[in-house]
Amino acid sequence: MSEAVVHVVDDDESARESLAFLLEAADFEVVSHASPLALLEALPLDGAGCVITDMRMPDMTGLELVRELNARGSRVPIIMITGHGDIPLAVEAMRAGVADFIEKPFGESRMLDALSRALEAAPPAAALQDQGSDEAVLVRQRLETLSERERQVLDGVVEGQPNKVIARELGISPRTVEIYRAKLMAKMHADNLAALVRMTLSTRRA
């Protein structure tokens, strides 16, 4: 399916092997690493591929791995796997350039779709940059359709705040925040939280 190598990084052996099996069944070439340090020793900076890493690991977190790869000049796209409590860190990772983050538990199609998008988008070519400019215009148009309250909820989401914190700051209930979040995701045409954060950050960087 692809000549790119997918590097799976997770200190949990069963989770690592399960994800590797899924990707190999989809005809990806997979190399597994038990730690970020093992990946850093093996990963070529100029090779085609993608890194899929868990967020929480003992020696180095996924976010620290992202920063280290950036410092080394790597342009390999990174997909972050995160538990619900890791969302603020995942948003911070998105700001650092992560291609996507996926909340646990995730379905097979969610992972494969994210991987396909990451591989198609890297390395960025001029045509993709032009396409990105067009998408930024579309995202801005969608942002203009949001109500003031929806924008306030969006700001909290992009900052990585949980619903209860957003609710407290806005003086509304967490359930109401969930409703606003669902509405703004529909207006933004975002299938998941990662897509919502990614498109919003893209307009703020532009």
VENGITA-V905409 format. One record per pair of residues at least 24 apart in sequence whose C-alpha atoms are under 10 Angstrom apart, sorted by the first residue. I is the first residue (numbers start at 1). J is the second residue. Records with the same first field share a line. If there is no record, write none. Layout:
I->J  J
This chain:
1->26  27  28  29
2->26  27  28  29  48  49  116  119
3->27  28  29  48  49
4->28  29  30  47  48  49  50  119
5->29  30  31  43  47  48  49  50  51  119
6->30  31  32  48  49  50  51  52  76  77  78  115  119
7->31  32  33  39  42  43  49  50  51  52  53  78
8->32  33  34  35  36  39  50  51  52  53  54  79
9->33  34  35  36  37  38  39  51  52  53  54  55  57  62  80  81
10->34  35  36  52  53  54  55  56  57  62  81
11->35  36  53  54  56  57  58  59
12->54  57
15->54
16->52  53  54
19->52  108  111
22->108  111  112
23->108  111  112  115
26->112
35->59  60  61  62  65
36->60  61  62  64  65  66  68
37->65
39->65
40->65  68  69  72
43->69  74  76
44->74  76
45->69  72  73  74  75  76
46->73  74  75  76  123
47->74  75  76
48->75  76  77  119  122  123
49->75  76  77  78  115  118  119  122  123
50->75  76  77  78  79  99  115  116  118  119  122
51->76  77  78  79  80  98  99  115  118
52->77  78  79  80  81  100  101  102  111  115
53->78  79  80  81  82  101
54->79  80  81  82  83  101  102
55->79  80  81  82  83  86  87  89  90  93  101
56->81  82  83  86  89
61->89
62->89  90  93
63->89  90  91  92  93  94  96  98
64->93
65->93
66->93  94  96  97  98
67->93  96  97  98
70->96  97
75->122  123  124
76->118  119  122  123
77->115  117  118  119  120  121  122  123
78->115  118  119
79->111  114  115  118
80->194
81->105  106  111
82->106
84->162
85->162
86->160
87->157  158  159  160  161  162  193  194
88->157  158  159  160  161  162
89->159  160
90->160  194  197
91->157  158  159  160  161  193  194  197  198  201
92->158  159  160
94->158  194  197  198  201
95->158  159  197  198  201  202  205
97->198
98->194  198
99->194  195  198
100->193  194  195  197  198
101->192  193  194  195  197  198
102->192  193  194  195
103->192  193  194
110->192
114->195
132->199  202  203  206
133->202  203  206
135->199  202  203
136->199  200  201  202  203  204  205  206
137->203
138->188  199  203
139->187  188  189  196  199  200  202  203
140->188  199  200  202  203  204
141->188
142->184  186  187  188  189
143->184  187  188  200  203
144->187  188
145->184  187  188
146->180  183  184  185  187  188
147->180  183  184
149->177  180  181  184
150->177  179  180  181  182  183  184  185  187
151->180  181  184
152->177  180
153->177  178  180  181  184
154->180  181  184  185  196  197  200
155->197  200
157->181  193  196  197
158->193  194  196  197  198  200  201
159->197
160->197
